[in-house]
């Protein structure tokens, strides 16, 4: 407990000094080193954070250090990127490729499951399934901080990055949301946590759409992000709703199997169909998506891009006006 408390205090203090006290040029010149150190703390199974998290007892309590490291890394990105001083295009590419690689590894990695499996082997089965199930929702909670930072601090200030990098970062939100829909029908534990991350990703896309027209700064690109996010959001929502309907209906052949098969076949078919049914949490999330789509309000420039009939996007305007300017409902 004392070791964890010491590590937490040091991490929080250093993060505060860097994000709130350091001048812009210090943040700019040291961001790569700081982010590398934090990434190692989060993703390296031999780091102090994971060593504590995988130690019995109190694994769930000790996981706090991993979560705090994730929060610190996102804070570093959010505070440094708006004031970055780039030397060349190669420097821009290096910085933003690092951001993409880090956020992708945090959101899409099976790191937590891999570490838990390795730990089981080391402990010769002494770690129960319930012990593992306590850590998985905590990891998903840490991932939700990544999504929040991606939406509020990273993507809106990605103006120097190439459009390819911006698109890849943005697509992460849609990829994770759709991946969580699939996992909802497969996971034995923590369906609510899985759907919670899906919710954060979808909410992030809606937020980026609504931010079009916000006041721009040197490195910000709220309007451009809204232009990219709106069509992605609509396509992902279509994909989610289509998949949800398919899950609701169940296998088309299940009815025939039940009518033609014996009792064991019927029982097996019914169990399989129940396992593939969407969870209560997922049903709530689909209702949230429908409600958000109904109330979606876009900046006129974004709406023009979506509803243009000639296949050409109108010019992207880096608007300096506030989002209170006239909006049209999609």
C-alpha positions as CSV (number, residue, x, y, z in Angstrom):
1,X,0.0,0.0,0.0
2,X,2.8,2.4,0.9
3,X,4.6,1.6,-2.4
4,X,1.5,2.3,-4.5
5,X,0.8,5.5,-2.6
6,X,4.4,6.7,-3.2
7,X,4.2,5.9,-6.9
8,X,0.8,7.6,-7.3
9,X,2.0,10.8,-5.5
10,X,5.2,11.0,-7.7
11,X,3.2,10.4,-10.9
12,X,0.6,13.0,-10.1
13,X,3.2,15.6,-9.0
14,X,5.3,15.1,-12.1
15,X,2.2,15.3,-14.4
16,X,1.0,18.5,-12.7
17,X,4.5,20.1,-13.1
18,X,4.7,19.2,-16.8
19,X,1.1,20.1,-17.7
20,X,0.4,23.1,-15.6
21,X,3.8,24.7,-14.7
22,X,6.1,24.0,-17.6
23,X,6.5,26.6,-20.4
24,X,5.3,25.7,-23.8
25,X,8.8,25.2,-25.3
26,X,9.6,22.7,-22.4
27,X,6.4,20.7,-23.2
28,X,7.2,20.8,-26.9
29,X,10.8,19.6,-26.5
30,X,10.1,16.9,-24.0
31,X,6.7,15.5,-25.0
32,X,8.2,12.4,-26.8
33,X,10.4,11.4,-23.8
34,X,7.6,11.9,-21.3
35,X,5.0,10.0,-23.4
36,X,7.5,7.1,-24.0
37,X,8.1,6.8,-20.3
38,X,4.4,6.7,-19.5
39,X,3.6,4.3,-22.4
40,X,6.2,1.9,-20.9
41,X,4.6,2.2,-17.5
42,X,1.2,1.4,-19.0
43,X,2.0,-1.3,-21.6
44,X,5.1,-3.0,-20.2
45,X,4.1,-6.0,-18.0
46,X,7.2,-5.7,-15.9
47,X,6.6,-2.0,-15.0
48,X,5.8,-1.1,-11.3
49,X,2.2,-0.3,-12.2
50,X,1.5,-3.8,-13.6
51,X,3.7,-5.5,-11.0
52,X,1.4,-4.1,-8.3
53,X,-1.8,-4.7,-10.3
54,X,-1.0,-8.4,-10.8
55,X,0.0,-9.0,-7.2
56,X,-2.5,-10.7,-4.9
57,X,-4.3,-9.6,-2.8
58,X,-6.0,-6.2,-3.5
59,X,-5.4,-6.4,-7.3
60,X,-8.3,-4.2,-8.1
61,X,-7.1,-1.6,-5.6
62,X,-3.6,-1.7,-6.9
63,X,-4.8,-1.2,-10.5
64,X,-5.2,2.5,-9.6
65,X,-1.6,3.2,-10.6
66,X,-2.2,1.9,-14.2
67,X,-5.3,4.0,-14.5
68,X,-3.5,7.1,-13.2
69,X,-0.7,6.5,-15.8
70,X,-3.2,6.4,-18.6
71,X,-4.7,9.7,-17.3
72,X,-1.3,11.3,-17.1
73,X,-0.4,10.3,-20.6
74,X,-3.6,11.8,-22.1
75,X,-3.0,14.9,-20.1
76,X,0.5,15.2,-21.5
77,X,-0.8,14.9,-25.0
78,X,-3.6,17.4,-24.4
79,X,-1.4,20.0,-22.8
80,X,1.6,19.7,-25.2
81,X,0.0,19.3,-28.6
82,X,-1.7,22.8,-28.7
83,X,1.7,24.5,-28.1
84,X,4.0,22.2,-30.1
85,X,6.9,23.9,-31.9
86,X,7.6,21.8,-35.0
87,X,11.0,22.0,-36.7
88,X,9.9,20.3,-40.0
89,X,7.3,18.2,-41.6
90,X,9.3,15.1,-40.5
91,X,9.0,16.3,-36.9
92,X,5.2,16.8,-37.4
93,X,4.9,13.2,-38.8
94,X,7.0,11.7,-36.0
95,X,5.0,13.4,-33.3
96,X,1.6,12.4,-34.7
97,X,2.6,8.9,-35.6
98,X,3.5,8.5,-32.0
99,X,0.1,9.8,-30.9
100,X,-1.7,7.4,-33.3
101,X,0.4,4.4,-32.2
102,X,-0.1,5.1,-28.5
103,X,-3.9,5.7,-28.6
104,X,-4.4,2.7,-30.9
105,X,-2.4,0.4,-28.6
106,X,-4.4,1.6,-25.6
107,X,-7.8,1.3,-27.2
108,X,-7.5,-1.8,-29.4
109,X,-4.9,-3.9,-27.6
110,X,-5.7,-7.1,-25.9
111,X,-3.0,-6.2,-23.4
112,X,-5.0,-6.7,-20.3
113,X,-6.1,-10.2,-21.3
114,X,-2.6,-11.2,-22.4
115,X,-1.1,-10.0,-19.1
116,X,-3.8,-11.8,-17.1
117,X,-3.1,-15.1,-19.0
118,X,0.6,-14.8,-18.4
119,X,0.0,-14.1,-14.7
120,X,-2.2,-17.2,-14.4
121,X,0.6,-19.3,-15.8
122,X,3.1,-17.9,-13.3
123,X,0.8,-18.4,-10.4
124,X,-0.1,-22.0,-11.4
125,X,-3.8,-21.3,-11.5
126,X,-3.9,-19.5,-8.1
127,X,-5.6,-16.5,-9.7
128,X,-9.3,-17.2,-10.0
129,X,-11.6,-16.1,-12.9
130,X,-13.3,-13.6,-10.5
131,X,-9.9,-12.0,-9.8
132,X,-9.5,-11.4,-13.5
133,X,-13.0,-10.1,-14.0
134,X,-12.3,-7.4,-11.4
135,X,-9.5,-6.0,-13.4
136,X,-11.1,-6.0,-16.8
137,X,-13.7,-3.2,-16.0
138,X,-10.9,-1.2,-14.5
139,X,-8.9,-1.4,-17.7
140,X,-12.0,-0.4,-19.7
141,X,-12.4,2.6,-17.4
142,X,-8.8,3.6,-18.1
143,X,-9.6,3.3,-21.9
144,X,-12.6,5.6,-21.4
145,X,-10.1,8.3,-20.3
146,X,-8.2,7.8,-23.6
147,X,-11.4,8.3,-25.5
148,X,-12.2,11.5,-23.6
149,X,-8.7,12.9,-24.2
150,X,-8.9,12.0,-27.9
151,X,-12.1,13.9,-28.3
152,X,-11.4,16.9,-26.1
153,X,-7.7,17.5,-26.5
154,X,-6.0,15.5,-29.3
155,X,-8.3,15.5,-32.3
156,X,-9.4,19.2,-32.0
157,X,-5.7,20.2,-32.0
158,X,-4.5,17.9,-34.8
159,X,-4.4,20.7,-37.5
160,X,-0.6,20.2,-38.2
161,X,-1.1,16.5,-38.8
162,X,-1.8,15.0,-42.2
163,X,-5.4,14.2,-43.1
164,X,-4.5,10.5,-43.2
165,X,-3.4,10.6,-39.5
166,X,-6.4,12.6,-38.5
167,X,-8.7,10.1,-40.3
168,X,-6.9,7.2,-38.6
169,X,-7.3,8.7,-35.2
170,X,-11.0,9.5,-35.8
171,X,-11.7,6.0,-37.2
172,X,-10.5,4.5,-33.9
173,X,-13.6,5.7,-32.2
174,X,-15.8,4.0,-34.7
175,X,-13.7,0.9,-34.7
176,X,-13.8,0.5,-30.9
177,X,-17.6,1.1,-30.8
178,X,-18.3,-1.6,-33.4
179,X,-15.8,-4.0,-31.8
180,X,-17.6,-3.6,-28.4
181,X,-20.9,-4.4,-30.0
182,X,-19.4,-7.7,-31.1
183,X,-17.8,-8.4,-27.7
184,X,-21.1,-7.8,-26.0
185,X,-22.4,-11.1,-27.1
186,X,-19.2,-13.0,-26.4
187,X,-18.0,-11.8,-23.0
188,X,-18.9,-13.8,-19.9
189,X,-18.2,-10.9,-17.6
190,X,-18.4,-7.1,-17.7
191,X,-20.9,-6.6,-20.5
192,X,-21.8,-3.3,-18.9
193,X,-18.1,-2.1,-19.0
194,X,-17.7,-3.1,-22.6
195,X,-20.9,-1.2,-23.6
196,X,-19.7,1.7,-21.5
197,X,-16.6,2.1,-23.7
198,X,-18.8,1.8,-26.8
199,X,-20.9,4.7,-25.3
200,X,-17.9,6.9,-24.8
201,X,-16.7,6.4,-28.4
202,X,-20.1,7.1,-29.9
203,X,-20.6,10.1,-27.6
204,X,-17.2,11.3,-28.7
205,X,-18.2,11.2,-32.4
206,X,-21.4,13.1,-31.6
207,X,-19.4,15.7,-29.6
208,X,-17.0,16.2,-32.5
209,X,-19.9,16.8,-34.8
210,X,-21.5,19.3,-32.5
211,X,-18.2,21.2,-32.1
212,X,-18.1,22.4,-35.7
213,X,-18.0,26.2,-35.7
214,X,-16.2,26.5,-32.3
215,X,-13.7,29.3,-32.0
216,X,-10.4,28.2,-33.6
217,X,-6.9,28.6,-32.2
218,X,-3.5,28.1,-33.8
219,X,-3.5,24.3,-33.9
220,X,-7.2,23.7,-33.6
221,X,-9.5,22.3,-36.3
222,X,-13.0,21.9,-34.9
223,X,-14.7,22.5,-38.2
224,X,-12.5,20.1,-40.1
225,X,-13.0,17.4,-37.4
226,X,-16.8,17.9,-37.7
227,X,-16.5,17.5,-41.4
228,X,-14.7,14.2,-41.0
229,X,-16.7,12.9,-38.0
230,X,-20.2,13.4,-39.4
231,X,-20.1,10.9,-42.3
232,X,-18.1,8.5,-40.1
233,X,-20.7,8.8,-37.3
234,X,-23.6,8.1,-39.6
235,X,-22.0,5.1,-41.3
236,X,-21.0,3.6,-37.9
237,X,-24.5,4.2,-36.5
238,X,-25.9,2.4,-39.6
239,X,-23.5,-0.5,-39.0
240,X,-24.3,-0.7,-35.3
241,X,-28.1,-0.6,-35.9
242,X,-27.9,-3.2,-38.7
243,X,-25.8,-5.6,-36.5
244,X,-28.1,-5.0,-33.6
245,X,-31.2,-6.0,-35.7
246,X,-29.4,-9.1,-36.9
247,X,-28.6,-10.1,-33.3
248,X,-32.1,-9.4,-32.2
249,X,-33.5,-11.7,-34.9
250,X,-31.0,-14.4,-34.2
251,X,-29.9,-17.1,-36.6
252,X,-32.4,-17.6,-39.4
253,X,-31.9,-21.3,-39.2
254,X,-32.7,-21.6,-35.5
255,X,-36.4,-22.0,-36.1
256,X,-35.9,-24.8,-38.6
257,X,-33.5,-26.6,-36.3
258,X,-36.0,-26.5,-33.5
259,X,-38.8,-27.9,-35.6
260,X,-36.8,-30.7,-37.2
261,X,-34.3,-31.7,-34.5
262,X,-34.7,-33.7,-31.4
263,X,-34.9,-32.3,-27.8
264,X,-31.1,-32.0,-27.4
265,X,-30.8,-30.1,-30.7
266,X,-33.6,-27.8,-29.6
267,X,-32.0,-27.2,-26.3
268,X,-28.6,-26.5,-27.8
269,X,-30.1,-24.1,-30.4
270,X,-32.0,-22.2,-27.7
271,X,-28.9,-21.8,-25.5
272,X,-26.9,-20.6,-28.5
273,X,-29.6,-18.0,-29.4
274,X,-29.8,-16.8,-25.8
275,X,-26.0,-16.3,-25.7
276,X,-26.1,-14.3,-28.8
277,X,-28.9,-12.0,-27.7
278,X,-27.9,-8.4,-27.0
279,X,-27.5,-7.5,-23.3
280,X,-29.7,-5.1,-21.5
281,X,-26.9,-2.5,-21.5
282,X,-26.5,-2.8,-25.3
283,X,-30.3,-2.3,-25.8
284,X,-30.0,0.9,-23.7
285,X,-27.1,2.1,-25.8
286,X,-29.0,1.5,-29.1
287,X,-31.8,3.7,-27.7
288,X,-29.2,6.3,-26.8
289,X,-27.9,6.3,-30.4
290,X,-31.4,6.7,-31.8
291,X,-32.1,9.6,-29.5
292,X,-28.8,11.3,-30.4
293,X,-29.4,10.9,-34.1
294,X,-32.9,12.4,-33.7
295,X,-31.4,15.5,-31.9
296,X,-28.2,15.8,-34.0
297,X,-27.5,19.4,-34.9
298,X,-24.8,20.2,-37.4
299,X,-23.1,23.4,-38.6
300,X,-24.4,24.4,-42.0
301,X,-21.1,23.7,-43.6
302,X,-21.1,20.2,-42.3
303,X,-24.6,19.6,-43.4
304,X,-23.8,20.8,-46.9
305,X,-20.9,18.3,-47.1
306,X,-23.2,15.4,-46.1
307,X,-26.1,16.3,-48.3
308,X,-24.2,17.5,-51.4
309,X,-25.5,15.7,-54.5
310,X,-22.5,16.1,-56.9
311,X,-20.2,14.0,-54.7
312,X,-17.9,17.0,-54.0
313,X,-17.4,18.4,-50.6
314,X,-17.8,22.2,-50.1
315,X,-14.7,24.0,-49.0
316,X,-13.8,23.4,-45.3
317,X,-14.1,26.7,-43.4
318,X,-11.9,27.3,-40.4
319,X,-14.5,29.3,-38.7
320,X,-13.6,31.6,-35.9
321,X,-17.2,32.1,-35.0
322,X,-18.7,30.4,-32.0
323,X,-21.0,27.4,-32.2
324,X,-23.9,29.7,-31.4
325,X,-24.0,30.7,-35.1
326,X,-26.9,29.3,-37.0
327,X,-27.1,25.5,-37.1
328,X,-29.3,23.1,-39.1
329,X,-30.6,19.9,-37.8
330,X,-29.6,16.9,-39.9
